[in-house]
Amino acid sequence: MVSSVIDVYLRGYMIMAKCEICGKIPGFGNNVSHSKRRTKTMWGLNVHKSTMMVAGKRVSVKACTRCIRNQYKETRIKTRTSV
């Protein structure tokens, strides 16, 4: 429910910065100065295009760096245990 509301809010604005694997989206909030003035800001994601194996096929996906790292670690562990 919440993600669908956020998708509608982000449609056409920052939908490009969404991880296709975990669904992580940009964070929104306020910068607060010393005098307590608040200005709206957005913390974007570190999203990259990456080629991954999905169901035995190579697929190009937009993934955050944490998902890319975890996928690398999983494949490294699988190759170690199979040897």
LOLUMVO-372896 format. One record per residue: x, z, y of N, C-alpha, C in turn. Coordinates in nm, 4 decimals. Layout:
BEGIN
       n.u       n.w       n.v      ca.u      ca.w      ca.v       c.u       c.w       c.v
         X         Z         Y         X         Z         Y         X         Z         Y
...
This chain:
BEGIN
       n.u       n.w       n.v      ca.u      ca.w      ca.v       c.u       c.w       c.v
    0.0825    0.0000   -0.1195    0.0000    0.0000    0.0000    0.0863    0.0000    0.1250
    0.1846    0.0912    0.1287    0.2692    0.1018    0.2472    0.3524   -0.0245    0.2647
    0.4091   -0.0768    0.1547    0.4937   -0.1948    0.1670    0.4136   -0.3158    0.2147
    0.2858   -0.3268    0.1741    0.2062   -0.4401    0.2196    0.1787   -0.4309    0.3697
    0.1585   -0.3092    0.4203    0.1370   -0.2912    0.5641    0.2637   -0.3271    0.6396
    0.3795   -0.2867    0.5869    0.5064   -0.3172    0.6524    0.5327   -0.4665    0.6493
    0.5003   -0.5339    0.5360    0.5186   -0.6783    0.5272    0.4372   -0.7509    0.6327
    0.3146   -0.7058    0.6561    0.2308   -0.7682    0.7585    0.2942   -0.7470    0.8954
    0.3490   -0.6282    0.9189    0.4115   -0.5979    1.0469    0.5367   -0.6820    1.0677
    0.6115   -0.7060    0.9591    0.7369   -0.7780    0.9704    0.7217   -0.9287    0.9594
    0.6049   -0.9784    0.9192    0.5870   -1.1211    0.8958    0.6246   -1.2018    1.0203
    0.7171   -1.2947    1.0036    0.7592   -1.3783    1.1136    0.8610   -1.3136    1.2054
    0.8933   -1.1861    1.1827    0.9876   -1.1200    1.2711    1.1182   -1.0898    1.1996
    1.1151   -1.0072    1.0953    1.2371   -0.9729    1.0246    1.2181   -0.9811    0.8734
    1.1265   -1.0626    0.8255    1.1041   -1.0732    0.6819    1.2281   -1.1246    0.6112
    1.3173   -1.1928    0.6857    1.4409   -1.2423    0.6258    1.5308   -1.1275    0.5824
    1.5207   -1.0123    0.6453    1.6076   -0.8998    0.6132    1.5389   -0.8052    0.5163
    1.4986   -0.8583    0.4028    1.4362   -0.7762    0.2996    1.5054   -0.8073    0.1680
    1.5437   -0.7034    0.0968    1.6097   -0.7222   -0.0317    1.5060   -0.7656   -0.1343
    1.5322   -0.8755   -0.2047    1.4377   -0.9268   -0.3035    1.4397   -0.8454   -0.4323
    1.5399   -0.7601   -0.4526    1.5495   -0.6830   -0.5755    1.4827   -0.5467   -0.5609
    1.5259   -0.4693   -0.4609    1.4724   -0.3334   -0.4457    1.3625   -0.3241   -0.3409
    1.3455   -0.4283   -0.2594    1.2393   -0.4267   -0.1591    1.2734   -0.3479   -0.0336
    1.4008   -0.3151   -0.0162    1.4419   -0.2391    0.1011    1.4188   -0.3224    0.2263
    1.3706   -0.2562    0.3330    1.3394   -0.3233    0.4588    1.4134   -0.2529    0.5716
    1.4188   -0.3129    0.6908    1.4869   -0.2480    0.8031    1.4210   -0.1158    0.8407
    1.5028   -0.0259    0.8942    1.4518    0.1025    0.9418    1.4226    0.0953    1.0905
    1.3198    0.1629    1.1347    1.2808    0.1643    1.2748    1.2866    0.3069    1.3260
    1.3201    0.3219    1.4534    1.3264    0.4548    1.5115    1.3601    0.4475    1.6585
    1.4122    0.5589    1.7089    1.4469    0.5694    1.8496    1.5925    0.6089    1.8650
    1.6608    0.5471    1.9629    1.7880    0.5996    2.0099    1.7537    0.7044    2.1142
    1.8159    0.8208    2.1053    1.7870    0.9279    2.1998    1.9147    0.9587    2.2768
    1.9110    0.9403    2.4073    2.0279    0.9654    2.4912    2.0397    1.1141    2.5206
    2.1466    1.1509    2.5894    2.1694    1.2905    2.6259    2.0564    1.3441    2.7138
    1.9997    1.2562    2.7972    1.8899    1.2980    2.8846    1.7546    1.2877    2.8140
    1.7567    1.2647    2.6838    1.6368    1.2582    2.5975    1.5495    1.1364    2.6229
    1.6038    1.0329    2.6863    1.5286    0.9079    2.6989    1.5287    0.8400    2.5639
    1.4152    0.7858    2.5252    1.4040    0.7216    2.3943    1.3864    0.5713    2.4108
    1.4667    0.4959    2.3375    1.4516    0.3509    2.3345    1.4366    0.3084    2.1902
    1.3433    0.2193    2.1657    1.3165    0.1736    2.0291    1.4345    0.0932    1.9767
    1.4636    0.1108    1.8484    1.5721    0.0364    1.7868    1.5370    0.0055    1.6423
    1.6127   -0.0859    1.5855    1.5911   -0.1241    1.4466    1.7270   -0.1274    1.3768
    1.7368   -0.0629    1.2639    1.8575   -0.0660    1.1844    1.8388   -0.1676    1.0737
    1.9121   -0.2773    1.0841    1.8974   -0.3857    0.9881    1.9677   -0.3561    0.8564
    1.9467   -0.4431    0.7603    2.0084   -0.4301    0.6293    2.1314   -0.5179    0.6196
    2.2153   -0.4845    0.5261    2.3315   -0.5668    0.4966    2.2916   -0.6571    0.3798
    2.2227   -0.7678    0.4110    2.1667   -0.8569    0.3097    2.2535   -0.9822    0.2991
    2.2843   -1.0211    0.1751    2.3647   -1.1402    0.1501    2.2963   -1.2257    0.0452
    2.3231   -1.3551    0.0501    2.2789   -1.4422   -0.0582    2.3752   -1.4252   -0.1729
    2.3212   -1.4063   -0.2915    2.4047   -1.3835   -0.4081    2.3438   -1.4561   -0.5266
    2.4283   -1.5006   -0.6177    2.3815   -1.5652   -0.7394    2.3874   -1.4643   -0.8528
    2.2734   -1.4414   -0.9169    2.2652   -1.3429   -1.0244    2.1984   -1.4053   -1.1452
    2.2236   -1.3450   -1.2596    2.1602   -1.3884   -1.3835    2.0266   -1.3160   -1.3983
    1.9179   -1.3920   -1.4037    1.7843   -1.3363   -1.4236    1.7211   -1.4097   -1.5399
    1.6940   -1.3399   -1.6472    1.6348   -1.3960   -1.7688    1.7174   -1.5135   -1.8217
    1.8498   -1.4996   -1.8154    1.9388   -1.6022   -1.8682    1.9617   -1.7215   -1.7771
    1.9061   -1.7190   -1.6576    1.9251   -1.8287   -1.5619    1.9983   -1.7765   -1.4395
    2.0767   -1.8640   -1.3775    2.1427   -1.8283   -1.2525    2.0449   -1.8537   -1.1383
    2.0186   -1.7501   -1.0603    1.9210   -1.7582   -0.9520    1.9865   -1.7083   -0.8241
    1.9618   -1.7790   -0.7130    2.0107   -1.7354   -0.5833    1.9077   -1.6420   -0.5209
    1.9506   -1.5202   -0.4868    1.8605   -1.4208   -0.4290    1.9238   -1.3624   -0.3032
    1.8382   -1.3092   -0.2152    1.8848   -1.2326   -0.1006    1.8815   -1.0864   -0.1425
    1.9996   -1.0260   -0.1522    2.0080   -0.8888   -0.2018    2.0916   -0.8037   -0.1079
    2.0549   -0.6752   -0.0991    2.1346   -0.5829   -0.0193    2.2637   -0.5526   -0.0949
    2.3632   -0.5067   -0.0232    2.4947   -0.4854   -0.0838    2.4914   -0.3783   -0.1915
    2.4031   -0.2819   -0.1814    2.3925   -0.1788   -0.2850    2.3447   -0.2398   -0.4167
    2.2477   -0.3305   -0.4108    2.1995   -0.3966   -0.5326    2.3070   -0.4878   -0.5921
    2.3819   -0.5569   -0.5060    2.4900   -0.6422   -0.5554    2.5955   -0.5571   -0.6243
    2.6299   -0.4442   -0.5643    2.7297   -0.3542   -0.6235    2.6820   -0.2992   -0.7564
    2.5565   -0.2558   -0.7618    2.5036   -0.1991   -0.8860    2.4970   -0.3038   -0.9962
    2.4616   -0.4277   -0.9613    2.4571   -0.5348   -1.0608    2.5968   -0.5628   -1.1133
    2.6973   -0.5594   -1.0256    2.8365   -0.5791   -1.0673    2.8796   -0.4677   -1.1612
    2.8434   -0.3434   -1.1279    2.8819   -0.2295   -1.2118    2.8152   -0.2366   -1.3491
    2.6882   -0.2779   -1.3532    2.6172   -0.2877   -1.4811    2.6805   -0.3921   -1.5713
    2.7164   -0.5078   -1.5157    2.7776   -0.6119   -1.5991    2.9163   -0.5702   -1.6455
    2.9889   -0.4957   -1.5612    3.1214   -0.4484   -1.5993    3.1118   -0.3486   -1.7129
    3.0121   -0.2602   -1.7090    2.9945   -0.1617   -1.8165    2.9535   -0.2314   -1.9449
    2.8641   -0.3311   -1.9353    2.8205   -0.4047   -2.0563    2.9364   -0.4755   -2.1231
    3.0269   -0.5355   -2.0451    3.1398   -0.6060   -2.1048    3.2392   -0.5083   -2.1666
    3.2535   -0.3896   -2.1123    3.3434   -0.2890   -2.1690    3.2913   -0.2368   -2.3018
    3.1610   -0.2104   -2.3094    3.1060   -0.1551   -2.4327    3.0968   -0.2576   -2.5432
    3.0858   -0.3853   -2.5081    3.0735   -0.4880   -2.6115    3.2088   -0.5255   -2.6703
    3.3186   -0.4913   -2.6048    3.4531   -0.5271   -2.6545    3.5013   -0.4284   -2.7565
